[in-house]
Amino acid sequence: MSIIPQKCPSCSAPLMVTQLTCSACATSIVGTYALSPFFRLSNQSIKFLETFIRNRGNVKEMERETGESYWAIRRRLDEVISEMGFGDTAAEAPNLSRQEILERLSRGEIDVLEAKRLLTEMGSRTVP
């Protein structure tokens, strides 16, 4: 199935749905219709959500199925939330100390990239 394009191929302005047609009787309805935030998602994000829903939101099951850490799954969920336009999830990130981040890294709970992201976030929160 094709994904509904989001931007005009000519000028890159946002596209809007303006017509709906019945597949059985060909009745057409013309108007301006808002799309669900789910239409903004990339294929990768849709696959992530399918896995998340199949596992009933259980992150432990997601860890088993995907082989990713809790923090990688949490980061990916935050990215999907942001991609859907539901606001800045960085402000909701756990308020960890530098020591806690390094301890989680040494225990293998997070990878180096996640540790770097958390440390960078922590630094940006402390700067006025």
LINGI-V157240 format. One line per field, one symbol per residue. psi: psi as a letter, one per 30 degrees, with the letter a starting at -180 (. if undefined). burial: # if it has 9 or more other C-alpha atoms within 8 Angstrom, else .. A space follows every 50 residues. Layout:
# LINGI-V157240
psi: ???
burial: ???
This chain:
# LINGI-V157240
psi: kkkkkfkkfefglklkkfkkkkfefgkkkkakkklkffffkleeeeeeee eeeeghgjeeeeeeefglleeeeeeeeeeeeeefggljfeffkkilleee eeeeeffgflleeeeeeeeeeeefffk.
burial: ......##.......##.#....................##...##.... ##..#...#..##....######....#######....#........... ##.##...##...##..##.##......
